[in-house]
Amino acid sequence: MNLSIDVQMKDEKHYITLAGEIDAYTAPELKNKFMELAQLSEPYIVVDLTNVSYMDSTGLGVFIALLKAIKSSEGKLKFVGVSERIKRLFDITGLTEILNVNSHVEGGVK
């Protein structure tokens, strides 16, 4: 399965809606899109994982790289719509301690 990446700008925030699988095959395209946005001055990026059906460690690596790039640009990063399955990956790896991970979707509750 492929990964769909939809980027919308609203209220000075970039909303990235992902759908599909994040793995070694799809991660490079995702990383390129993220790094493009992370280069902006003080970016605020909200990543919606509601429709992500699978993610492996490659995806986690992309998110860590994004976090580092965002911090260097003095921006903010937030994850919403995180399923229990994917949240477990964040928990096991300790990433919930350094990432803003939330099961709610901005503007409402999933």
N, C-alpha and C positions, 0 to 999 in steps of 0.2 A: 504494500500500500504506500502511496505517496503522502506527502505532507502539504497541506494547504496553509498558506501564510497570508493573512489579510491585515493590512495596516491602515488604520484610520486615525485622523488627528481631530481631537475635540477638547476644548477648554485647555489648550496648551499641553495636552497629554497625548502620547502616542499609544493607541490601543492596538495590540497585536493579538489577533485571534488565530489560534492554531487548531488544525483539524487533521487527524490521521496519526501516523506513527513517527516518533522521533528516535532515530537509530543511526548507525554508522552511514547508512545510505543517504538519509535526509538531513543530517546534522550540518554538513558544510554549507548548504544553501541557507539554512536557518542562521548559522553563525555569521555569514556574510551580511544578511539583512539586519541582524542585531548590531553588528559593528558599525554599519552605516549610521544607524540611529544613535548609537552610543557616542559618536564623534561630535554630536551637536552640543552646544553650550547648555549645561545644566538640563539634560533631558529628563523627562518623566515618562517612564515606560511601564505600561500595565500589560501583562501577558495573561491572556485568557486560555487556560488549558482544558476548558469544559469538554471539548470534542477530541481531546488527545486520547487515543485508545491504548497506546503503548509507548513506553519510553525506557531506554536502556542507559547505561552509564555514559555513553557518548553524549546523550542529551544533557545529563547532569554537568558534564564538562563544558558544554556550550553555555549553560546558565552561569557557571562559575566565571567563565571568561567574560560574559556580559556584565556580571556584577563588578568585576575588576575594572572594566572599561567605563562603566557608569560612575563608579567611585572617583576615577581619575578625572571625569568631566563634571564632578560635583552634582550628579543627578540622582534620581530616585528610581527604584525598581520594585515592582509589586507583581505577585502572581495571584490570580484569582481563578475560580472554577476548578480547583484542584480536587480530583477524585480521591477517594480513600486509598486506592491502589497506588496512585502516584505520590500521594502525600506520605505513604509508608516509605517510599524510596528516599524522599527528602528527610524523613525522620531517622531512618537507619544510617544514613550517611552523615547525619548531624547538620545538614544544610538548613533545617528549620531554625537553627540558632543564628544563622547569618543572612538568610533570605526572608523577605516578607511574604510568607505563604498563607493564603487565605482561601477557604472553600467558597466564599461568597463572590458573586459577580457584581461589579460596581453597578449601581442603579437598581439593585434588587438582590434577592437571595435565590441561589440555585436550588 
